[in-house]
């Protein structure tokens, strides 16, 4: 709850700051990042809407800054990946994952020494597979919870469920890392 309140304060601050100078791409990118971070605490349509709003702000931030910053591209790639995972249509999700891959590639090309960009590019390559697993097993797990199962199907479903849980856990860890990095990155440096 404390993290959510902190992120909400960051969002309001970024929105106010951007309103004072609507031609500042950095301030708009900060607002987009804050929305993307907050979207992790929402569900369903509200989460999708926040990610969509974040995406449009990050895209506009890139047009305001002719010299594109690699961290904005990386954040935009995360927005596309997050949205793609929430979309149920496989073809639509694939388009979002493709956009994410392009953003991660551009960010990695701009800063080849950044391991996070390269790892994000690797994860984006697996996003479509994760999407299929999430959407394929979600309804199956609900059905299986309502029906009695045999010992053979129980072992098989436990393995599939375990694999899916590890995949989802991996994405959660990535998201937590993104949030931590963005919070640390948005704090002003301490005077020395």
N, C-alpha and C positions, 0 to 999 in steps of 0.2 A: 504494500500500500504506500509506503514511504517513497519507494522508487517511482511509482506511478505519479504521485503528487509532485515529485521533483521534475519528472518529465513534462508534466502539464505546465509547471511554472516555466520551464525552458521553452515550451511551445508558445505560451503567451508572450514571453519576452521576445522571442524571435519574430513573432507576428507583429508586435508593436515596433520593433526595431526596423523591420522591413517596410512598414507603413510610412515611416519617417523618410525613407529613401528607397522608393520602388525601382530604382535602376541599379541597385546594388545586388549583384548576383550572389555574393557571399552570404548576405543576410537572407536571401530567398532560399539558398541551399540549406542554411541552418534551420529555417522553418520547415523545409521538407524533411530533413533528418529527424527533427523533433516529432513530426507527424508519423514518420515511419516507426520510430521507437515506441510511440504511444499505441500504434496499431497492434503491437504484440499483446497488449492487455485487453484487447477487444475481441469479439467473436463474430463470425458470420458476416452479414452485410455491413455492419459498422466497421469492422476491420478492413474489409475490402474497400469501403469508401475512403477510409483514412489513407490506405496505401495508394489508392488512385489519386487522392489529393497530393500526397507526398511526391508521387511520380510526376505529376504535372508541374509542381514547383521545382523539382530537380531538373526536369527537361528545360524549363524556362531559364533556370539559373545558368545552364550550359550555354544558352543563346545570348544571355547578357554578358557572359565572360568569353570573349573570343578565344582567349588562351585557356582552354578547358583544363580544369584541375582534375587530376586523377582520383582524388578522394571523392569528388562529386560523382564521377563516373562509377566508382566502386559502389557508392551508396545507391545510385540509380539501378545498378545491377542487382543489388539486394532487394530493392523495391519490386523489380520485375520478377525475380525469383519468388518472393513472398506472394505476390499476386497470382502468379502461375500455379503455385501450390494450392491456392484456394479455389481456383476455377475448376469446375467439374468436367468441362469439355476438353478432351485430350488435344484436339487440334489447336484450340485457343491457348491452352497451357503451353504447348510446344512453341508457339510464337513468342510468348513471354520469356521462355527459357532461352530462346535464340537471341532475343534482345539483351537478356542478362549476360549471356556469353560474350556478345559483342562489347558490352560495357566493361566487363572484367578484362577482356583482351586488351582494350584500349588503355585501361588503367595500368595493367601489367606492362604494356609496351612503354607507357610514359614513365613508369618507375619500376624497372626490372628487378631491383634489389628488394622489393617489398614482397615478402613471403605470403602475407595475407591475400594479396591480389592473385598470386599464382594458385594458392589453395582454393580461393573462391572460384577461380576458373575451373579447377578440377571438380569441385563440388557441383558446379553448374552443369557439367557434362553428365552427372548422375541424377539431375533433378527430375528429368522425365520418368526415369525408372522409379524414383521415390514417389512421384505423383501417381503413377499407376498402382503401386503397392498401397498407398494411402487410400485411394478411392476404390480399389478393388476389395480390400479387406475390411474397410469400415463397415459397410452394410452386412458383410458376412459375420463379423464379430457380434453385431447386434442380434442377428438371427440366431447364432449359435448360443448366445446367452439365454434366449427364450426357449430353446429346444434342448432336450436331453441329448447327450452325445455318447458315442461308444468310446471305448478306451483307445482304439486305433485313431479315430478322428480327433480325439482329445490330444494325443501326442502330436499329431500333424498340425492341429490348430495352435497348440502351444508354441511350436517351433516357428510357425508363420507369424504369430503374434509377437514372439520374442524378437524376431528379425525386424518386424515393423517398428517395434518399440525402440530398438537400437537406432534405426534410421531416423525416427522422429526425435529421439534424444540427441542425435548428432546435429540436427537442424536447430534444436533448442540451444545447444551449446554454442553453435555458430551465432545465433541471434543474440545470446547473452554476451558473447565476445564483442559483437558489433555495438551493442548498447554501451558496454563498458568503454570501448575505444572512443565512441562518439562523446560520451560524457567527459572523459579525460581530455579529449581533443578540444572540447568547447570551453573548458575552463581557462581563464586568462592566466598567463604565466606569472609566477611569483617574482616580485622584484628582488634583485640580488644585492 
